[in-house]
């Protein structure tokens, strides 16, 4: 049996075992999955909740055994809990991936890669007496082979291993930012939040049903965020934001960002050297049929000048154009995101539907239309309340300016087409700190000479 056949066999067996075991009688605590955040403003809500109440002493809990504790290394003899009480939280995660293009595409590849991430969150009020201040930093070490290629697709089939680099060993500080809260009425959880520093944008688009960095839910970038916005908002950059939070939820947000990607450099010496990105947004929480939902509208525009042929670091577009295309400023994207619980057992506990719709201008962006529809959440099986799952379809349309000016020699003398992508995953929580995910992607790529690509994969995550 060759390597591609073995990878396909192992991935299918893993996915089948996950589903069978998940439906079985293996018991698991009925507590919900950890809460997620959607935008910069969401991060401040937890800080506001902590600041709004006085810490109360808690009774000593019985020590958990290694199979039930939240982290593999436990509470470090109580040190972790004491640090958290004094405003310091640390998280260490090691994630490994294997993926293969086993059918279709332009070639059949197999890739092994992964990432080690360190996250530190600080309540500066508890640490140093800086009331209403908080900070966070994240360092990532990316290792292994390149992002899986050979699919003929424009959407990345593994989002996590594209930052801070897309091949080999790369180390970088991908987030270092500060937040200051300005309370208005804490009883109603109404406040302003101002944040500035270095951001990993993938961390800021985490959602209950989708999103994130590709560590807990979907692998493919299409189910995390549309490529339409990458022209204005790079994955790692510097900037600032302000948010108005009411009733405990972010209502209006506004961000100012450097349009250049700074994944592997600090970027402060050339801050806003090529322009600026402005991004306002508004969120509307809803309650339909007694179930929670949220609808978000966002806009991003940059003064940096582009053509559709200019490289996006994470996406390779064939070029150069056959006819001259002049760079233009004012590249923009407009997006809508909807989420709605179908089964809601408690806060962030349940599953539901989501939709993303986004458009960008054809004169500056290689991707101009995006649509995504899916189902996801946690606890589809009664005995496996922690496990996460998802199934989704995404459509990605290319710019007419790009398609009409491409050299077709490398594309089989036919113009590229819209991409259709399907993905399903199941994230099996073996223990709270050990998680195994089976994933399957089916992609009709933009390259017409490529057949429909079949991409199975597996992900193992260890939380230290």
C-alpha positions as CSV (number, residue, x, y, z in Angstrom):
1,X,0.0,0.0,0.0
2,X,1.6,3.3,-1.0
3,X,1.9,6.4,1.3
4,X,-1.2,8.2,-0.2
5,X,-3.4,5.2,0.2
6,X,-2.2,4.6,3.8
7,X,-2.9,8.3,4.7
8,X,-6.4,8.1,3.2
9,X,-7.0,4.8,5.0
10,X,-5.8,6.1,8.4
11,X,-7.7,9.4,8.1
12,X,-11.0,7.5,7.2
13,X,-10.5,5.0,10.1
14,X,-9.7,7.9,12.5
15,X,-12.9,9.7,11.5
16,X,-15.0,6.6,11.7
17,X,-13.6,5.7,15.2
18,X,-14.2,9.2,16.5
19,X,-17.9,9.1,15.4
20,X,-18.5,5.6,16.7
21,X,-16.8,6.2,20.1
22,X,-18.5,9.6,20.4
23,X,-22.0,8.0,20.0
24,X,-21.1,5.3,22.6
25,X,-21.4,5.2,26.3
26,X,-18.0,6.7,27.3
27,X,-19.0,9.3,29.9
28,X,-17.9,12.9,29.9
29,X,-18.6,15.9,32.1
30,X,-21.7,17.8,30.9
31,X,-20.0,21.2,31.3
32,X,-19.9,23.3,28.1
33,X,-17.0,24.0,25.9
34,X,-14.8,27.0,26.7
35,X,-16.2,30.4,25.7
36,X,-14.9,31.9,22.4
37,X,-14.5,35.5,21.3
38,X,-15.4,37.1,18.0
39,X,-13.7,40.5,17.8
40,X,-11.2,42.6,19.7
41,X,-14.1,44.0,21.8
42,X,-15.2,40.5,22.9
43,X,-11.9,40.1,24.7
44,X,-12.7,42.9,27.0
45,X,-16.0,41.5,28.2
46,X,-14.3,38.9,30.4
47,X,-12.1,41.6,31.8
48,X,-15.1,43.7,32.5
49,X,-16.9,40.9,34.3
50,X,-13.9,40.3,36.5
51,X,-13.5,44.0,37.2
52,X,-17.2,44.4,38.1
53,X,-17.3,42.0,40.9
54,X,-15.2,41.5,44.1
55,X,-13.2,38.3,44.2
56,X,-14.7,35.9,46.7
57,X,-12.6,33.2,48.4
58,X,-13.4,29.7,47.0
59,X,-13.3,26.5,48.9
60,X,-10.3,24.3,48.1
61,X,-11.3,21.8,45.4
62,X,-10.2,18.2,45.5
63,X,-7.2,17.6,43.2
64,X,-8.1,16.1,39.8
65,X,-6.4,13.1,38.4
66,X,-4.4,13.4,35.1
67,X,-7.4,12.2,33.0
68,X,-9.8,14.9,34.2
69,X,-7.6,17.9,34.8
70,X,-7.7,20.8,32.2
71,X,-4.0,20.7,31.4
72,X,-1.6,17.8,31.1
73,X,0.8,19.3,33.6
74,X,-2.0,20.1,36.1
75,X,-2.1,22.9,38.6
76,X,1.7,22.9,39.3
77,X,1.0,22.2,43.0
78,X,-1.4,25.2,43.2
79,X,0.9,27.6,41.5
80,X,-1.2,28.0,38.4
81,X,-4.3,28.8,40.5
82,X,-2.4,31.3,42.6
83,X,-1.0,33.1,39.6
84,X,-4.4,33.3,38.0
85,X,-5.8,34.8,41.3
86,X,-3.1,37.4,41.1
87,X,-3.8,38.2,37.4
88,X,-1.5,36.0,35.4
89,X,-2.8,33.1,33.1
90,X,-0.5,31.0,30.9
91,X,-1.4,28.4,28.3
92,X,0.9,26.1,26.3
93,X,-0.4,24.2,23.3
94,X,1.3,21.7,20.9
95,X,-0.7,20.8,17.8
96,X,0.3,18.4,15.0
97,X,-1.2,17.9,11.6
98,X,-1.1,15.3,8.8
99,X,-3.0,16.0,5.5
100,X,-2.9,14.5,2.0
101,X,-4.3,15.2,-1.4
102,X,-5.3,11.6,-2.2
103,X,-7.4,12.2,-5.3
104,X,-7.9,15.0,-7.8
105,X,-6.0,18.3,-7.6
106,X,-2.9,18.9,-9.7
107,X,-0.7,16.5,-7.8
108,X,-0.8,14.2,-4.9
109,X,1.1,15.4,-1.8
110,X,1.3,14.5,1.9
111,X,2.4,17.0,4.5
112,X,3.3,16.7,8.2
113,X,3.6,20.0,10.2
114,X,2.5,21.6,13.5
115,X,2.9,24.5,15.9
116,X,3.8,25.1,19.6
117,X,2.0,28.2,21.0
118,X,2.5,30.1,24.3
119,X,-0.2,32.5,25.4
120,X,0.0,34.8,28.4
121,X,-2.9,36.9,29.7
122,X,-2.4,39.6,32.4
123,X,-4.8,41.5,34.5
124,X,-2.6,44.5,35.2
125,X,-5.0,45.7,37.9
126,X,-4.3,42.6,40.0
127,X,-0.6,42.5,39.1
128,X,0.5,46.1,39.4
129,X,-2.5,48.1,40.5
130,X,-3.3,49.5,37.0
131,X,-7.0,49.3,37.4
132,X,-9.0,48.6,34.2
133,X,-5.9,47.6,32.3
134,X,-5.1,44.2,30.8
135,X,-2.6,42.8,28.3
136,X,-1.9,39.6,26.4
137,X,1.0,38.2,24.4
138,X,1.4,35.1,22.2
139,X,4.5,33.4,20.8
140,X,4.3,30.7,18.1
141,X,6.8,28.2,16.9
142,X,5.8,26.7,13.5
143,X,7.6,23.6,12.3
144,X,7.5,20.8,9.7
145,X,6.7,20.8,6.0
146,X,4.8,23.5,4.0
147,X,1.1,24.0,3.9
148,X,-0.4,21.1,1.8
149,X,-0.4,22.0,-1.9
150,X,-1.4,20.2,-5.0
151,X,-5.1,20.9,-4.7
152,X,-5.4,23.6,-7.3
153,X,-7.4,25.6,-4.7
154,X,-7.1,29.2,-3.6
155,X,-8.3,28.6,-0.1
156,X,-5.7,27.3,2.3
157,X,-6.5,23.7,3.5
158,X,-4.7,24.3,6.8
159,X,-4.9,27.7,8.4
160,X,-2.9,27.2,11.6
161,X,0.4,26.4,9.9
162,X,0.4,29.5,7.6
163,X,1.5,31.8,10.5
164,X,4.0,33.0,11.3
165,X,5.4,31.2,8.3
166,X,4.2,28.7,5.7
167,X,7.1,26.3,5.7
168,X,9.9,25.0,7.9
169,X,10.8,26.3,11.4
170,X,9.6,29.9,12.2
171,X,9.4,31.6,15.6
172,X,7.6,34.9,16.2
173,X,5.7,36.9,18.7
174,X,2.3,37.1,16.9
175,X,0.4,39.1,19.5
176,X,1.3,41.8,22.1
177,X,-1.5,44.2,22.9
178,X,-3.0,46.2,25.8
179,X,-6.6,47.0,26.6
180,X,-8.0,49.8,28.8
181,X,-11.7,49.7,29.9
182,X,-13.7,52.9,30.6
183,X,-16.8,51.9,32.6
184,X,-20.1,53.7,32.0
185,X,-22.6,51.5,33.9
186,X,-21.1,48.3,35.2
187,X,-24.5,47.0,36.5
188,X,-25.6,46.9,32.9
189,X,-22.2,45.9,31.7
190,X,-21.9,49.1,29.6
191,X,-18.5,50.4,28.8
192,X,-15.9,51.5,26.3
193,X,-12.8,49.5,25.6
194,X,-9.6,50.9,23.9
195,X,-7.0,48.4,22.7
196,X,-3.7,48.9,20.9
197,X,-0.6,46.8,19.9
198,X,0.2,43.8,17.8
199,X,-2.7,41.4,16.8
200,X,-3.0,37.9,15.4
201,X,-6.3,38.4,13.5
202,X,-7.1,34.7,13.5
203,X,-7.4,34.9,17.3
204,X,-9.9,37.7,17.0
205,X,-12.4,35.9,14.7
206,X,-13.1,33.0,17.0
207,X,-16.7,32.0,17.0
208,X,-18.9,29.4,18.7
209,X,-19.7,27.5,15.5
210,X,-16.7,28.3,13.3
211,X,-13.7,30.6,13.1
212,X,-10.6,30.4,15.2
213,X,-7.1,29.7,14.1
214,X,-7.7,26.2,12.8
215,X,-6.8,24.5,16.1
216,X,-10.2,23.6,17.5
217,X,-12.7,23.6,14.6
218,X,-12.3,23.7,10.8
219,X,-8.9,23.4,9.1
220,X,-9.7,25.4,5.9
221,X,-9.5,29.2,5.9
222,X,-12.9,29.4,4.1
223,X,-14.7,28.3,7.3
224,X,-12.6,30.8,9.4
225,X,-12.8,34.0,7.4
226,X,-13.3,35.1,3.8
227,X,-10.3,35.8,1.6
228,X,-12.1,39.0,0.5
229,X,-10.8,40.8,3.6
230,X,-7.1,39.8,3.3
231,X,-6.4,42.7,0.9
232,X,-7.2,45.2,3.7
233,X,-6.5,43.2,6.9
234,X,-3.4,41.0,7.0
235,X,-3.2,38.1,9.4
236,X,-0.6,39.7,11.8
237,X,-0.2,43.4,12.1
238,X,-0.2,46.5,14.3
239,X,-3.0,48.9,15.1
240,X,-5.6,50.1,17.6
241,X,-9.3,49.7,18.2
242,X,-12.2,51.1,20.2
243,X,-15.4,49.3,21.1
244,X,-18.7,50.3,22.7
245,X,-20.1,47.4,24.8
246,X,-23.7,47.3,26.0
247,X,-25.6,44.7,27.9
248,X,-22.4,42.7,28.0
249,X,-22.1,42.4,24.2
250,X,-19.9,44.4,21.8
251,X,-22.2,46.7,19.8
252,X,-20.0,49.1,17.8
253,X,-16.3,48.6,17.0
254,X,-13.8,50.6,15.0
255,X,-10.2,49.6,14.2
256,X,-7.2,51.3,12.6
257,X,-4.7,48.9,11.2
258,X,-1.4,48.8,9.3
259,X,-2.3,47.1,5.9
260,X,1.1,45.4,5.7
261,X,1.6,41.9,7.1
262,X,4.2,41.8,10.0
263,X,4.2,38.1,10.8
264,X,8.0,37.8,11.0
265,X,9.0,41.4,11.8
266,X,8.0,44.0,14.4
267,X,6.8,46.5,11.9
268,X,7.0,49.6,14.2
269,X,9.7,51.3,12.2
270,X,7.5,51.4,9.1
271,X,4.1,51.7,10.8
272,X,1.5,52.9,8.3
273,X,4.3,53.5,5.8
274,X,2.1,52.3,2.9
275,X,-1.2,53.5,4.1
276,X,-3.9,52.7,6.7
277,X,-6.8,50.4,7.0
278,X,-10.1,51.5,8.6
279,X,-12.6,48.9,9.7
280,X,-15.9,49.8,11.5
281,X,-18.4,47.1,12.6
282,X,-21.7,46.6,14.3
283,X,-23.3,43.6,16.1
284,X,-26.9,42.9,16.8
285,X,-27.7,40.1,19.4
286,X,-31.0,38.4,18.8
287,X,-33.4,35.9,20.5
288,X,-35.3,33.9,18.0
289,X,-37.6,31.1,19.2
290,X,-36.0,31.4,22.6
291,X,-32.5,30.7,21.2
292,X,-29.6,33.1,21.1
293,X,-28.2,34.5,17.9
294,X,-26.1,37.4,16.6
295,X,-25.8,39.3,13.3
296,X,-22.7,41.3,12.4
297,X,-21.9,43.8,9.6
298,X,-18.4,45.0,9.0
299,X,-16.5,47.1,6.4
300,X,-12.8,47.5,5.7
301,X,-11.1,50.0,3.4
302,X,-7.4,50.7,2.9
303,X,-5.5,53.6,1.4
304,X,-2.7,51.3,0.3
305,X,-2.6,50.8,-3.5
306,X,-3.1,47.4,-5.1
307,X,-3.9,45.4,-8.2
308,X,-5.6,42.0,-8.1
309,X,-2.2,40.5,-9.1
310,X,-0.3,41.8,-6.1
311,X,0.7,38.9,-3.9
312,X,-1.2,38.2,-0.7
313,X,1.4,36.4,1.5
314,X,-0.9,33.5,2.3
315,X,-2.3,33.1,-1.3
316,X,-0.5,32.5,-4.5
317,X,-2.0,34.0,-7.6
318,X,-0.4,33.3,-11.1
319,X,0.9,36.3,-12.9
320,X,1.9,38.7,-14.1
321,X,-1.1,40.2,-16.0
322,X,-1.1,40.0,-19.8
323,X,-2.2,43.7,-20.0
324,X,-1.0,46.5,-17.7
325,X,-3.2,46.9,-14.6
326,X,-2.7,50.1,-12.6
327,X,-2.6,50.0,-8.8
328,X,-5.5,51.7,-7.1
329,X,-6.2,52.8,-3.5
330,X,-9.5,52.4,-1.8
331,X,-9.6,48.6,-1.8
332,X,-12.6,47.6,0.3
333,X,-14.6,44.6,1.5
334,X,-18.0,44.4,3.1
335,X,-19.2,41.4,5.1
336,X,-22.1,40.0,7.0
337,X,-22.0,37.1,9.5
338,X,-24.9,35.4,11.1
339,X,-25.1,32.8,13.9
340,X,-28.1,31.1,15.4
341,X,-28.4,28.4,18.0
342,X,-30.7,25.5,17.2
343,X,-29.9,23.6,20.4
344,X,-28.9,25.8,23.4
345,X,-28.3,24.2,26.7
346,X,-26.5,27.1,28.3
347,X,-24.0,29.9,27.6
348,X,-21.8,28.8,24.7
349,X,-23.1,25.2,25.1
350,X,-25.0,23.8,22.1
351,X,-24.9,23.9,18.3
352,X,-26.5,25.9,15.5
353,X,-26.1,27.4,12.0
354,X,-23.8,30.1,10.7
355,X,-23.5,32.0,7.5
356,X,-20.8,34.4,6.1
357,X,-21.3,36.7,3.0
358,X,-18.7,39.0,1.7
359,X,-17.9,41.2,-1.3
360,X,-14.7,43.0,-2.4
361,X,-13.9,45.3,-5.3
362,X,-12.6,43.6,-8.5
363,X,-10.0,46.3,-9.3
364,X,-7.8,45.5,-6.3
365,X,-8.7,42.2,-4.8
366,X,-8.2,38.7,-6.4
367,X,-11.3,37.4,-4.6
368,X,-14.5,39.4,-4.9
369,X,-17.3,37.1,-3.8
370,X,-17.6,34.8,-0.9
371,X,-20.4,32.7,0.7
372,X,-20.2,30.2,3.5
373,X,-23.0,28.2,5.2
374,X,-22.6,25.6,7.9
375,X,-23.7,23.8,11.0
376,X,-21.5,23.4,14.1
377,X,-21.0,23.6,17.8
378,X,-20.6,21.1,20.6
379,X,-22.4,18.1,22.2
380,X,-24.2,16.6,19.2
381,X,-24.1,13.3,21.2
382,X,-25.5,13.3,24.7
383,X,-22.6,11.4,26.2
384,X,-20.0,13.6,24.5
385,X,-21.0,17.2,25.5
386,X,-17.5,18.6,25.1
387,X,-16.8,17.3,21.6
388,X,-17.0,19.8,18.8
389,X,-18.2,19.1,15.2
390,X,-19.0,21.0,12.0
391,X,-20.0,20.6,8.4
392,X,-19.9,23.5,6.0
393,X,-19.9,24.6,2.3
394,X,-18.1,27.6,0.9
395,X,-18.1,29.4,-2.5
396,X,-15.2,31.7,-3.5
397,X,-15.4,33.8,-6.6
398,X,-12.4,35.4,-8.4
399,X,-12.1,39.0,-9.7
400,X,-13.1,39.4,-13.4
401,X,-10.1,41.8,-13.8
402,X,-7.8,38.9,-12.6
403,X,-9.4,36.2,-14.7
404,X,-9.4,38.3,-17.9
405,X,-5.8,39.3,-17.7
406,X,-4.1,36.0,-16.6
407,X,-1.6,34.2,-18.6
408,X,-3.3,30.9,-19.4
409,X,-0.2,28.9,-20.2
410,X,0.2,27.6,-16.7
411,X,-3.5,27.0,-16.3
412,X,-4.0,24.6,-19.2
413,X,-5.1,27.5,-21.6
414,X,-8.5,27.8,-19.8
415,X,-9.5,30.6,-17.4
416,X,-9.9,29.8,-13.7
417,X,-13.3,29.3,-12.2
418,X,-15.1,29.8,-8.9
419,X,-14.1,27.5,-6.1
420,X,-16.5,25.2,-4.2
421,X,-15.3,23.7,-1.0
422,X,-16.9,21.3,1.5
423,X,-15.5,20.4,4.9
424,X,-16.6,18.2,7.8
425,X,-14.8,17.6,11.1
426,X,-15.2,16.0,14.5
427,X,-13.0,17.1,17.4
428,X,-12.9,14.2,20.0
429,X,-11.9,15.3,23.5
430,X,-10.1,12.2,24.7
431,X,-9.3,14.1,27.9
432,X,-9.7,17.9,28.6
433,X,-6.1,18.3,27.6
434,X,-5.9,15.8,24.7
435,X,-8.0,16.3,21.5
436,X,-8.0,14.3,18.3
437,X,-9.7,15.7,15.2
438,X,-10.7,13.9,12.0
439,X,-11.2,16.2,9.0
440,X,-12.3,15.7,5.4
441,X,-12.3,18.4,2.6
442,X,-13.7,18.0,-0.9
443,X,-12.7,20.9,-3.2
444,X,-13.6,21.8,-6.7
445,X,-10.6,24.1,-7.3
446,X,-10.1,27.3,-9.3
447,X,-7.7,25.5,-11.7
448,X,-10.0,24.0,-14.4
449,X,-7.5,21.3,-15.4
450,X,-7.6,19.9,-11.8
451,X,-10.2,17.4,-10.8
452,X,-12.1,17.6,-7.6
453,X,-9.6,17.3,-4.8
454,X,-10.1,14.9,-1.8
455,X,-8.1,16.0,1.3
456,X,-8.4,13.9,4.5
457,X,-6.5,15.0,7.5
458,X,-6.0,14.5,11.2
459,X,-5.0,16.9,14.1
460,X,-3.7,16.1,17.6
461,X,-3.8,18.9,20.2
462,X,-2.1,18.7,23.6
463,X,-2.7,21.5,26.2
464,X,0.1,21.8,28.8
